[in-house]
Structures are given as structure tokens and as C-alpha cells.
Amino acid sequence: MEWTWVLFLTVIMEAVGSTFFFDTFLERGKTEKGAVYQYRYLAYLGMSFLLTNIGYLIGMWKLPLFALGYILLGRIIYKAGWGQDLFFSMINYSMMFLIDFVAYCLMHLWEMQETAGEVKEWVWIVSAKTLWFAVLFILRRIWKGGADYRELSNGEWMKLSLIPLFTLSAIIMMFYQLGNVAGTQLVNIFISAGLVTVNFLVIWLLQEILEKGKRLREGMEAARKTESQLAHYRDMQAVYERQGRKLHDYKNQIRTMQMLLKEGDTQTAAALAERLTESISVEMAAVNTNHPVVDAVLNQKFHAAREQGVSMIFKVGDMSGIRLDVEEIVILLSNLLDNAIRECAKIARQGRKAVIYVKLVQESGKLIFSVRNPVAEKVQIRDCTAPDPGGGMHGVGLMNVKAVADKYGGDFAVSCDAEKFQAVVML
């Protein structure tokens, strides 16, 4: 009867502790998993109770089943990838098992003392779980939360998982080889305490890595915003400079028309006025989307391309309701168009026809922006980016576009063959 309630108490404490551990390190599941998240404690309780009873039949073979159970429940209940789910599941179970083994060694060490009084085994079990809770509370206090686990790839998470996996394997070996050997309890306790400390430090180191990654990402974000602002200012400056040159040219042509009219050559003056009117019309109304920043960027890129012998064909819609801010508009439009103009300029210098096709519309509540252009040679695509072999901004520019798409939960696709390059953004 005593062991029945001890077993039940142990299972309850393991379920509560595991729930507390995973709540500390893993984010809540998605909305559609909200009901599962609410009953996470019952899920861990049921798993612990089932596998503890199975353990009486299969012995230590229950350990991989426990590890697998924690991994699967982590995938179902929490919003975690396989990598971090594996790592935290192994850390949780290895530390819990480590502390149980320390209590087991302390119990045998106590029993070997001639003057030691009898202590019931359930006292050691409850003490072990209490110590585990203390470790969990310490971890909860030092873990700052808000970590972006995307900083580490699945491969890196797998490498980190080798540490708790080795810990668990080492404890199993010590339990079978040295657990009942007289005189080894102190060694076992020392090694186990050291492994607990190592796993504790791994979590601390993980936090440092993620914080440094976060600071680096914030620095890159600040640099990206600065670059987008500079690009915006350069675009505006180019527009003003071109307008200044055109204004100077218009003044000269108007003076010429005045001279022709004074001399009575009205026919030549009229022809010059007509050409001037057409030039102003093309200059001022190349692209009109009802959004001043979009118009400024597209018109500036249009004239920059034309100056290099590159044509641009637009299909645009009304952008007055675009939800992006000024910086994001510049990042989205400038990076893709700059890459296209740079590539088409190479083709134009070879005497070939270079045309950039630009689509910027809103369809079915989504913003669609696509750029298609010919290429001098096939560009290698990797992770939706096309790294610049020369080490320039080509690859970084596409990464910035992808960052904007990710921010709004959109899609960004890049493709290239021997003839054309195409990038499509849907927000």
C-alpha cells in the first residue's frame, strides 16, 4: 500500500516538473493546438503513469520510451522544431534521472554507515524530486525567455543534444556497473553532480549564444534600415538632379522657341514645343500608382535603366492603400530593381536587347510584386537568395527583401535559368 501512493506521488511530481520545465523553455503551441496546451499537464501525467507501470515489465528499457514520449508531446503541445524539442526533452529527462541517481547513491552511502538510522526509501525518492524542483526553479530564474530558436539550425540542435544524450548513457552505465559496488558511491555522486552542472552550464551557454545572435540580428536590422534610408535619399537625390538637368534643358528650349517666334519661324517653334511637351509627359508620368514613394522609386529606377540602355515594362495598380512603411517600400522595390538593372546593363553592353518586366498590383487582398529580367549567365539560387560572386550587395539585397516578406507572413520566391531571372513577392 505504501509503494502505491509513493509511486502515484512520484508520477505526479514528474508530470508537474516536466510541464514546468517545458513551459520555461518552449513557446505555447499554435492556436489550433490551444486545447491540447490547456491539458498538457494531464498529457504528461498520463504518459508518466503509463511508462512507469510498463517499466516494471521492461526495466531500464523504459528510458528510451520516456525520452521519445517527451519528444512527441513537445511536438504536439509546444511550438518547437524537432531540433530544440529533442534538445530540451533530453535535457529535462537526463537531469531528472541524474538527480534520481544521486539520491540512489546517497541512500546506499547512508545505509553503509553503522550509526545511521533507518530511512524509508520513499523519503529518498521524494527528496530527489524536491531537489529536481529546486534545480528547475533556478533554471527558471536565470532563463530570460524570448529566445529566437531560429538562430540555430536543426543540425546545431542535434549536436547540442549529444550532451544530454551522453549524460543519460553515462548514468545508465554507472547504475549497472557501479551502482551496487561498495566504495563507489562517493565517486558516483561526484560524477553525477558534475554532469548535472555540465547540463546546467549548457543551458546557460545556450542562452548566451541566443542573446548574442539576437543582438547581432538587431544590429543587422539597424544597418538594413540605415541602408534603406540611404537608398531612399539617393533615389530622391537622383530624381531632383535629373529634374534640375531637365529644367535647365527646358529653359534653353523655351528661349530657343522665343527666338524663333521673334524671327517669325512659327513652324519650327511649334515643332520644338510639341517635342518639349512629349518629353515632359514621358518624364513626369512614366509610372503613376497613387503613392508618392512608390512612384518616386519606380520612376527613378525607370530613368536609371533607360540611361543604361535598358527598357522597363510596367504593369501596376493602385498602391494608395499599401500597408508597408516607407523603409520597407524602398527595400522591396529598390533591391529587386537594382539587381535587375545591374544584370541587364551587362546584356545591353553586349549589344543585346534588355527588357525588365515589372508587376506591382493588389489582387485578392494580396500585394504582388514581381521582377523578371534576362541574365548574362545563370545565377545560382540558395535559400531564396542569389549570392553575389563578387561579394557585393546582390545577395544581401535579396535577404533584406525576404526579411520584409517574412515580417508580414508573405512568400518570396526566386528562380533562375540560363535565360531569365525572376523574383516574386506576395504579401
C-alpha positions as semicolon CSV with decimal commas, in nm:
position;residue;x (nm);y (nm);z (nm)
1;M;0,000;0,000;0,000
2;E;0,286;0,235;0,086
3;W;0,450;0,186;-0,253
4;T;0,123;0,257;-0,430
5;W;0,094;0,609;-0,300
6;V;0,473;0,667;-0,335
7;L;0,451;0,565;-0,699
8;F;0,149;0,788;-0,753
9;L;0,324;1,083;-0,585
10;T;0,637;1,029;-0,795
11;V;0,439;1,027;-1,119
12;I;0,256;1,346;-1,020
13;M;0,581;1,525;-0,934
14;E;0,745;1,416;-1,261
15;A;0,447;1,539;-1,463
16;V;0,435;1,875;-1,280
17;G;0,811;1,921;-1,308
18;S;0,822;1,836;-1,679
19;T;0,536;2,073;-1,751
20;F;0,714;2,346;-1,556
21;F;1,039;2,278;-1,744
22;F;0,887;2,289;-2,094
23;D;0,676;2,594;-2,010
24;T;1,002;2,768;-1,923
25;F;1,188;2,693;-2,244
26;L;0,929;2,630;-2,516
27;E;0,661;2,858;-2,656
28;R;0,293;2,786;-2,639
29;G;0,152;2,589;-2,931
30;K;-0,033;2,740;-3,224
31;T;-0,397;2,850;-3,194
32;E;-0,532;2,526;-3,332
33;K;-0,339;2,342;-3,057
34;G;-0,470;2,565;-2,781
35;A;-0,699;2,295;-2,638
36;V;-0,411;2,048;-2,625
37;Y;-0,194;2,307;-2,450
38;Q;-0,455;2,357;-2,178
39;Y;-0,445;1,987;-2,092
40;R;-0,066;1,949;-2,121
41;Y;-0,031;1,850;-1,755
42;L;-0,277;1,563;-1,795
43;A;-0,087;1,452;-2,107
44;Y;0,244;1,434;-1,919
45;L;0,074;1,271;-1,619
46;G;-0,081;1,002;-1,838
47;M;0,247;0,933;-2,018
48;S;0,445;0,913;-1,690
49;F;0,191;0,684;-1,527
50;L;0,174;0,451;-1,829
51;L;0,550;0,422;-1,882
52;T;0,624;0,389;-1,509
53;N;0,397;0,085;-1,491
54;I;0,541;-0,057;-1,812
55;G;0,883;-0,012;-1,656
56;Y;0,811;-0,291;-1,409
57;L;0,797;-0,529;-1,706
58;I;1,079;-0,398;-1,927
59;G;1,313;-0,246;-1,666
60;M;1,557;0,018;-1,788
61;W;1,428;-0,015;-2,144
62;K;1,160;0,229;-2,034
63;L;1,419;0,514;-2,056
64;P;1,417;0,549;-2,437
65;L;1,037;0,528;-2,427
66;F;1,028;0,815;-2,176
67;A;1,264;1,022;-2,393
68;L;1,055;0,951;-2,703
69;G;0,735;1,037;-2,514
70;Y;0,871;1,376;-2,409
71;I;0,982;1,449;-2,766
72;L;0,643;1,360;-2,918
73;L;0,445;1,555;-2,658
74;G;0,674;1,853;-2,713
75;R;0,595;1,848;-3,085
76;I;0,221;1,826;-3,019
77;I;0,186;2,072;-2,732
78;Y;0,456;2,332;-2,795
79;K;0,556;2,536;-3,096
80;A;0,901;2,382;-3,127
81;G;1,101;2,236;-3,411
82;W;1,241;1,886;-3,396
83;G;1,588;2,013;-3,304
84;Q;1,501;2,222;-2,999
85;D;1,231;1,976;-2,894
86;L;1,487;1,693;-2,894
87;F;1,742;1,902;-2,703
88;F;1,510;2,021;-2,426
89;S;1,342;1,681;-2,392
90;M;1,679;1,513;-2,344
91;I;1,799;1,784;-2,104
92;N;1,484;1,752;-1,894
93;Y;1,491;1,374;-1,869
94;S;1,867;1,339;-1,823
95;M;1,873;1,593;-1,537
96;M;1,573;1,428;-1,372
97;F;1,737;1,086;-1,399
98;L;2,072;1,225;-1,282
99;I;1,923;1,366;-0,964
100;D;1,740;1,037;-0,901
101;F;2,073;0,856;-0,934
102;V;2,240;1,097;-0,689
103;A;1,962;1,023;-0,437
104;Y;2,007;0,649;-0,500
105;C;2,381;0,672;-0,428
106;L;2,322;0,884;-0,118
107;M;2,075;0,627;0,010
108;H;2,328;0,342;-0,026
109;L;2,601;0,558;0,125
110;W;2,375;0,628;0,425
111;E;2,288;0,263;0,469
112;M;2,658;0,173;0,484
113;Q;2,708;0,389;0,792
114;E;2,699;0,178;1,110
115;T;2,544;0,456;1,314
116;A;2,290;0,551;1,052
117;G;1,927;0,523;1,140
118;E;1,679;0,360;0,908
119;V;1,531;0,594;0,649
120;K;1,247;0,472;0,438
121;E;1,317;0,457;0,063
122;W;1,024;0,681;-0,024
123;V;1,193;0,964;0,168
124;W;1,488;0,949;-0,074
125;I;1,255;0,941;-0,374
126;V;1,059;1,246;-0,260
127;S;1,385;1,423;-0,168
128;A;1,521;1,357;-0,517
129;K;1,211;1,506;-0,683
130;T;1,225;1,802;-0,445
131;L;1,588;1,865;-0,544
132;W;1,488;1,842;-0,909
133;F;1,220;2,107;-0,850
134;A;1,485;2,329;-0,689
135;V;1,704;2,298;-0,999
136;L;1,405;2,379;-1,219
137;F;1,329;2,695;-1,021
138;I;1,692;2,806;-1,054
139;L;1,677;2,749;-1,430
140;R;1,351;2,943;-1,444
141;R;1,515;3,236;-1,266
142;I;1,822;3,256;-1,491
143;W;1,640;3,194;-1,821
144;K;1,535;3,530;-1,961
145;G;1,295;3,394;-2,220
146;G;1,200;3,545;-2,554
147;A;1,476;3,350;-2,729
148;D;1,455;3,306;-3,105
149;Y;1,542;2,942;-3,156
150;R;1,569;3,000;-3,532
151;E;1,919;3,128;-3,463
152;L;2,030;2,764;-3,453
153;S;1,979;2,512;-3,730
154;N;1,845;2,161;-3,672
155;G;2,197;2,029;-3,718
156;E;2,327;2,254;-3,440
157;W;2,042;2,148;-3,212
158;M;2,129;1,783;-3,281
159;K;2,490;1,848;-3,181
160;L;2,380;2,014;-2,858
161;S;2,152;1,717;-2,788
162;L;2,454;1,488;-2,780
163;I;2,548;1,632;-2,439
164;P;2,232;1,524;-2,251
165;L;2,229;1,202;-2,453
166;F;2,583;1,125;-2,335
167;T;2,478;1,219;-1,982
168;L;2,189;0,975;-1,986
169;S;2,407;0,697;-2,132
170;A;2,678;0,758;-1,872
171;I;2,432;0,738;-1,583
172;I;2,282;0,414;-1,713
173;M;2,630;0,261;-1,735
174;M;2,719;0,378;-1,383
175;F;2,391;0,242;-1,249
176;Y;2,453;-0,105;-1,391
177;Q;2,831;-0,124;-1,344
178;L;2,890;0,068;-1,021
179;G;2,553;0,122;-0,861
180;N;2,586;-0,158;-0,605
181;V;2,966;-0,173;-0,581
182;A;3,086;-0,086;-0,232
183;G;3,302;0,223;-0,207
184;T;3,190;0,378;-0,537
185;Q;2,901;0,586;-0,407
186;L;3,111;0,898;-0,350
187;V;3,260;0,868;-0,699
188;N;2,913;0,822;-0,848
189;I;2,780;1,124;-0,659
190;F;3,076;1,337;-0,772
191;I;3,039;1,237;-1,138
192;S;2,660;1,277;-1,131
193;A;2,681;1,621;-0,968
194;G;2,939;1,718;-1,229
195;L;2,713;1,604;-1,513
196;V;2,420;1,798;-1,363
197;T;2,645;2,105;-1,357
198;V;2,755;2,045;-1,716
199;N;2,395;2,025;-1,838
200;F;2,313;2,333;-1,631
201;L;2,601;2,521;-1,797
202;V;2,489;2,404;-2,142
203;I;2,156;2,577;-2,089
204;W;2,335;2,889;-1,965
205;L;2,568;2,882;-2,268
206;L;2,269;2,834;-2,497
207;Q;2,112;3,149;-2,356
208;E;2,434;3,343;-2,418
209;I;2,450;3,218;-2,778
210;L;2,088;3,313;-2,847
211;E;2,131;3,657;-2,687
212;K;2,441;3,728;-2,896
213;G;2,255;3,613;-3,205
214;K;1,967;3,843;-3,114
215;R;2,200;4,140;-3,070
216;L;2,370;4,061;-3,400
217;R;2,034;4,036;-3,574
218;E;1,923;4,368;-3,424
219;G;2,247;4,525;-3,545
220;M;2,189;4,389;-3,894
221;E;1,830;4,517;-3,881
222;A;1,953;4,864;-3,785
223;A;2,209;4,853;-4,066
224;R;1,939;4,739;-4,307
225;K;1,714;5,029;-4,209
226;T;2,002;5,272;-4,244
227;E;2,084;5,133;-4,588
228;S;1,719;5,157;-4,693
229;Q;1,705;5,519;-4,578
230;L;2,023;5,597;-4,767
231;A;1,880;5,424;-5,075
232;H;1,564;5,631;-5,041
233;Y;1,766;5,952;-5,011
234;R;1,981;5,853;-5,309
235;D;1,668;5,786;-5,513
236;M;1,523;6,124;-5,418
237;Q;1,854;6,295;-5,489
238;A;1,874;6,129;-5,830
239;V;1,518;6,245;-5,906
240;Y;1,598;6,603;-5,804
241;E;1,924;6,606;-6,000
242;R;1,752;6,475;-6,312
243;Q;1,472;6,725;-6,270
244;G;1,734;7,001;-6,233
245;R;1,906;6,895;-6,555
246;K;1,574;6,871;-6,737
247;L;1,465;7,211;-6,605
248;H;1,788;7,365;-6,734
249;D;1,732;7,197;-7,071
250;Y;1,368;7,312;-7,081
251;K;1,472;7,672;-7,014
252;N;1,716;7,659;-7,306
253;Q;1,450;7,513;-7,535
254;I;1,196;7,776;-7,427
255;R;1,450;8,051;-7,502
256;T;1,506;7,893;-7,841
257;M;1,131;7,895;-7,908
258;Q;1,117;8,261;-7,805
259;M;1,394;8,346;-8,052
260;L;1,219;8,151;-8,329
261;L;0,892;8,330;-8,260
262;K;1,063;8,670;-8,267
263;E;1,214;8,576;-8,603
264;G;0,873;8,466;-8,729
265;D;0,962;8,099;-8,769
266;T;0,641;7,975;-8,606
267;Q;0,650;7,632;-8,773
268;T;0,988;7,537;-8,623
269;A;0,884;7,683;-8,286
270;A;0,564;7,475;-8,287
271;A;0,755;7,156;-8,369
272;L;1,001;7,226;-8,088
273;A;0,714;7,295;-7,846
274;E;0,549;6,965;-7,940
275;R;0,869;6,768;-7,878
276;L;0,917;6,951;-7,547
277;T;0,561;6,867;-7,440
278;E;0,612;6,498;-7,522
279;S;0,939;6,494;-7,329
280;I;0,777;6,647;-7,021
281;S;0,489;6,399;-7,042
282;V;0,725;6,100;-7,053
283;E;0,944;6,241;-6,777
284;M;0,666;6,320;-6,532
285;A;0,425;6,032;-6,591
286;A;0,632;5,722;-6,660
287;V;0,464;5,542;-6,365
288;N;0,170;5,655;-6,153
289;T;0,044;5,433;-5,869
290;N;-0,119;5,699;-5,645
291;H;0,157;5,653;-5,388
292;P;0,434;5,917;-5,381
293;V;0,714;5,691;-5,251
294;V;0,630;5,404;-5,485
295;D;0,610;5,647;-5,777
296;A;0,941;5,809;-5,684
297;V;1,126;5,477;-5,662
298;L;0,975;5,325;-5,977
299;N;1,027;5,641;-6,184
300;Q;1,384;5,681;-6,062
301;K;1,464;5,318;-6,149
302;F;1,290;5,357;-6,484
303;H;1,508;5,653;-6,582
304;A;1,822;5,494;-6,436
305;A;1,758;5,186;-6,651
306;R;1,687;5,394;-6,961
307;E;2,016;5,579;-6,919
308;Q;2,195;5,241;-6,943
309;G;2,002;5,130;-7,250
310;V;1,763;4,907;-7,054
311;S;1,387;4,912;-7,109
312;M;1,127;4,858;-6,837
313;I;0,769;4,746;-6,897
314;F;0,531;4,804;-6,606
315;K;0,203;4,652;-6,500
316;V;0,098;4,849;-6,194
317;G;-0,217;4,906;-5,993
318;D;-0,338;5,150;-5,731
319;M;-0,091;5,145;-5,439
320;S;-0,260;5,415;-5,231
321;G;-0,361;5,155;-4,971
322;I;-0,027;4,975;-4,943
323;R;0,041;4,870;-4,583
324;L;0,421;4,882;-4,594
325;D;0,608;5,175;-4,441
326;V;0,848;5,395;-4,639
327;E;1,161;5,197;-4,549
328;E;1,002;4,865;-4,642
329;I;0,879;5,004;-4,975
330;V;1,229;5,118;-5,061
331;I;1,380;4,783;-4,956
332;L;1,124;4,583;-5,153
333;L;1,135;4,783;-5,475
334;S;1,491;4,910;-5,487
335;N;1,672;4,585;-5,417
336;L;1,496;4,377;-5,681
337;L;1,504;4,653;-5,943
338;D;1,869;4,740;-5,876
339;N;1,965;4,375;-5,925
340;A;1,765;4,359;-6,248
341;I;1,914;4,683;-6,383
342;R;2,267;4,574;-6,292
343;E;2,222;4,244;-6,476
344;C;2,051;4,398;-6,779
345;A;2,324;4,662;-6,810
346;K;2,570;4,378;-6,876
347;I;2,345;4,250;-7,152
348;A;2,300;4,598;-7,303
349;R;2,677;4,644;-7,317
350;Q;2,692;4,322;-7,521
351;G;2,460;4,479;-7,775
352;R;2,166;4,259;-7,682
353;K;1,813;4,372;-7,605
354;A;1,747;4,404;-7,232
355;V;1,392;4,442;-7,100
356;I;1,278;4,429;-6,739
357;Y;0,918;4,327;-6,673
358;V;0,774;4,471;-6,352
359;K;0,439;4,379;-6,198
360;L;0,308;4,561;-5,891
361;V;-0,061;4,503;-5,821
362;Q;-0,301;4,414;-5,543
363;E;-0,510;4,108;-5,619
364;S;-0,749;3,925;-5,384
365;G;-0,626;4,129;-5,091
366;K;-0,259;4,045;-5,157
367;L;0,023;4,264;-5,278
368;I;0,206;4,100;-5,568
369;F;0,542;4,235;-5,681
370;S;0,741;4,051;-5,944
371;V;1,051;4,139;-6,144
372;R;1,165;3,938;-6,446
373;N;1,477;4,012;-6,644
374;P;1,723;3,837;-6,878
375;V;2,059;3,725;-6,743
376;A;2,407;3,715;-6,888
377;E;2,460;3,376;-6,723
378;K;2,269;3,151;-6,488
379;V;2,270;3,267;-6,124
380;Q;2,296;3,004;-5,852
381;I;2,000;3,019;-5,610
382;R;2,043;2,915;-5,247
383;D;1,784;2,962;-4,972
384;C;1,581;3,211;-5,180
385;T;1,891;3,426;-5,229
386;A;2,140;3,465;-5,509
387;P;2,482;3,533;-5,355
388;D;2,695;3,778;-5,547
389;P;3,019;3,604;-5,653
390;G;3,195;3,939;-5,634
391;G;3,100;3,982;-5,271
392;G;2,867;4,275;-5,343
393;M;2,520;4,357;-5,210
394;H;2,330;4,135;-5,452
395;G;2,275;3,850;-5,208
396;V;2,228;4,082;-4,909
397;G;1,963;4,278;-5,101
398;L;1,756;3,967;-5,161
399;M;1,793;3,868;-4,796
400;N;1,651;4,208;-4,698
401;V;1,355;4,153;-4,931
402;K;1,298;3,812;-4,772
403;A;1,306;3,974;-4,427
404;V;1,023;4,210;-4,530
405;A;0,821;3,918;-4,670
406;D;0,874;3,714;-4,352
407;K;0,765;4,008;-4,134
408;Y;0,422;4,013;-4,298
409;G;0,392;3,636;-4,324
410;G;0,426;3,657;-4,702
411;D;0,604;3,447;-4,962
412;F;0,924;3,522;-5,151
413;A;1,037;3,303;-5,440
414;V;1,341;3,334;-5,664
415;S;1,417;3,132;-5,976
416;C;1,677;3,149;-6,248
417;D;1,772;2,956;-6,559
418;A;2,015;3,022;-6,843
419;E;1,788;3,289;-6,992
420;K;1,599;3,475;-6,721
421;F;1,587;3,562;-6,353
422;Q;1,257;3,608;-6,172
423;A;1,169;3,716;-5,819
424;V;0,814;3,719;-5,682
425;V;0,692;3,865;-5,354
426;M;0,339;3,808;-5,222
427;L;0,227;3,988;-4,905
